[in-house]
Structures are given as C-alpha cells and as structure tokens.
C-alpha cells in the first residue's frame, strides 16, 4: 500500500499521506487500493478541502516533509 500511495501523494508518516489529487487520480488510487486491501479489516480515510483558504494545518513536533497543502 505504501508504494501505491506514494505514486499519488506525499508520505508523511506511517500510514498518513497528503497532497493535491484530481478526482480521476483519486478514483484510480481507490481502485488499485481495493485490489490489495482487506476491506473487512483495512480502511482508507479521505479528507477533502473545498478551498485552500479554509484549510489549516498545525504540526507539533518534527515535520517529516515540507508540504503546505493536505488531502
């Protein structure tokens, strides 16, 4: 799953990814993810922001990558 998600988003830590992604690329990612995940025990949570002006990110501790926009 890590390799798959890294193709589309920026890896932050453990199972956390962020970045901008189009609806088409998100659909591609989800189709590929469903092929390798165990739906009875695994999950994917997607946070969408409609407008970058309404998105705020606060980091406490060490930031693993310098990304200003998250998904």
C-alpha positions as CSV (number, residue, x, y, z in Angstrom):
1,X,0.0,0.0,0.0
2,X,2.9,2.4,0.8
3,X,4.3,2.1,-2.7
4,X,0.9,2.6,-4.3
5,X,0.0,5.7,-2.2
6,X,3.5,7.2,-2.8
7,X,2.7,7.2,-6.6
8,X,-0.2,9.7,-5.9
9,X,0.6,11.5,-2.7
10,X,3.3,12.6,-0.3
11,X,4.1,10.2,2.5
12,X,4.0,12.0,5.9
13,X,4.4,9.2,8.5
14,X,3.3,5.6,9.0
15,X,0.0,5.3,7.1
16,X,-0.5,9.1,6.5
17,X,-0.3,10.7,3.1
18,X,-1.2,14.2,1.9
19,X,-1.3,16.2,-1.3
20,X,-3.4,17.5,-4.1
21,X,-5.1,14.9,-6.3
22,X,-7.7,15.2,-9.0
23,X,-10.9,13.2,-8.8
24,X,-9.8,11.0,-11.7
25,X,-6.4,10.2,-10.0
26,X,-8.2,9.6,-6.6
27,X,-10.6,7.2,-8.3
28,X,-7.5,5.4,-9.9
29,X,-5.9,5.2,-6.5
30,X,-9.0,3.8,-4.8
31,X,-9.5,1.1,-7.5
32,X,-5.9,0.0,-7.1
33,X,-6.1,0.1,-3.3
34,X,-9.2,-2.0,-3.1
35,X,-7.4,-4.8,-5.1
36,X,-4.7,-5.1,-2.3
37,X,-6.5,-4.2,0.9
38,X,-8.6,-6.4,3.2
39,X,-11.9,-4.5,3.3
40,X,-13.0,-6.3,6.4
41,X,-10.0,-5.1,8.4
42,X,-8.3,-2.2,6.5
43,X,-9.7,1.3,5.8
44,X,-8.9,4.4,3.9
45,X,-10.0,7.8,5.2
46,X,-10.0,10.7,2.8
47,X,-10.2,14.3,4.0
48,X,-11.2,16.8,1.3
49,X,-10.9,20.5,1.4
50,X,-13.0,22.6,-0.9
51,X,-10.9,25.7,-0.7
52,X,-7.3,26.1,0.3
53,X,-8.2,29.3,2.1
54,X,-10.3,27.3,4.6
55,X,-7.6,24.6,5.2
56,X,-5.3,25.0,8.2
57,X,-2.5,22.7,9.2
58,X,-0.7,22.7,12.5
59,X,2.3,20.5,13.3
60,X,3.6,19.7,16.8
61,X,7.0,18.1,16.8
62,X,9.1,17.2,13.8
63,X,7.6,17.6,10.3
64,X,8.5,14.8,8.0
65,X,8.1,16.7,4.8
66,X,7.5,20.3,3.9
67,X,4.0,20.2,2.4
68,X,1.6,23.2,2.7
69,X,-1.5,21.5,1.2
70,X,-3.1,18.3,2.5
71,X,-5.8,16.0,1.4
